[in-house]
Amino acid sequence: MSILAAARAGRGGGDDPAPRPPALPLFAEVMATAVVVVVRAIEVRGLEPARSWRTAISDGARLALADPIGSVLLLTAVGLCMTIVWMYTLLVILAPGLLTFAIVGVASRRGRTDF
């Protein structure tokens, strides 16, 4: 049995015939959540630099839950920056600026005008 056929059958290979859920979707969801929380923490820390990182992470998690549309927009911006850098590596210089633009855009969409 090939690896592709085993993946379609839902088995991880070996002698165990029981199907197992793939770990990749769970890993992707955990990583996406971590990325959103870190980007939101950078947003909180950038708007109020006197905060500690620990406070910024907890506030970023709260902000990610309070504004799910903004979190999806920021996750899309991170994904697009990763795609741009993957396609043309020299644009890694521009990626932080694009992410900063996305963070400011999402914050201003929420009504923050104290930039």
Contacts in CASP RR format, 6 or more apart in sequence:
PFRMAT RR
TARGET T0000
AUTHOR 0000-0000-0000
METHOD contacts of the structure
MODEL  1
MSILAAARAGRGGGDDPAPRPPALPLFAEVMATAVVVVVRAIEVRGLEPA
RSWRTAISDGARLALADPIGSVLLLTAVGLCMTIVWMYTLLVILAPGLLT
FAIVGVASRRGRTDF
1 9 0 8 1.000
1 13 0 8 1.000
6 12 0 8 1.000
6 13 0 8 1.000
9 19 0 8 1.000
10 19 0 8 1.000
10 20 0 8 1.000
10 22 0 8 1.000
11 17 0 8 1.000
11 18 0 8 1.000
11 19 0 8 1.000
11 20 0 8 1.000
12 20 0 8 1.000
32 75 0 8 1.000
33 64 0 8 1.000
35 75 0 8 1.000
35 78 0 8 1.000
36 64 0 8 1.000
36 71 0 8 1.000
36 74 0 8 1.000
36 75 0 8 1.000
37 57 0 8 1.000
37 60 0 8 1.000
37 61 0 8 1.000
37 64 0 8 1.000
38 57 0 8 1.000
39 74 0 8 1.000
39 75 0 8 1.000
39 78 0 8 1.000
39 99 0 8 1.000
39 103 0 8 1.000
40 59 0 8 1.000
40 60 0 8 1.000
40 61 0 8 1.000
40 63 0 8 1.000
40 64 0 8 1.000
40 71 0 8 1.000
40 74 0 8 1.000
41 53 0 8 1.000
41 56 0 8 1.000
41 57 0 8 1.000
41 59 0 8 1.000
41 60 0 8 1.000
41 61 0 8 1.000
42 56 0 8 1.000
42 103 0 8 1.000
43 60 0 8 1.000
43 63 0 8 1.000
43 103 0 8 1.000
43 106 0 8 1.000
43 107 0 8 1.000
44 51 0 8 1.000
44 56 0 8 1.000
44 59 0 8 1.000
44 60 0 8 1.000
44 63 0 8 1.000
45 51 0 8 1.000
45 53 0 8 1.000
45 56 0 8 1.000
47 107 0 8 1.000
47 112 0 8 1.000
47 114 0 8 1.000
47 115 0 8 1.000
51 59 0 8 1.000
64 71 0 8 1.000
67 106 0 8 1.000
67 110 0 8 1.000
70 106 0 8 1.000
70 109 0 8 1.000
70 110 0 8 1.000
73 102 0 8 1.000
73 106 0 8 1.000
73 109 0 8 1.000
74 102 0 8 1.000
74 103 0 8 1.000
74 106 0 8 1.000
77 98 0 8 1.000
77 99 0 8 1.000
77 102 0 8 1.000
78 99 0 8 1.000
80 98 0 8 1.000
81 95 0 8 1.000
81 98 0 8 1.000
81 99 0 8 1.000
84 91 0 8 1.000
84 94 0 8 1.000
84 95 0 8 1.000
84 98 0 8 1.000
85 91 0 8 1.000
85 92 0 8 1.000
85 95 0 8 1.000
104 115 0 8 1.000
107 115 0 8 1.000
108 115 0 8 1.000
END
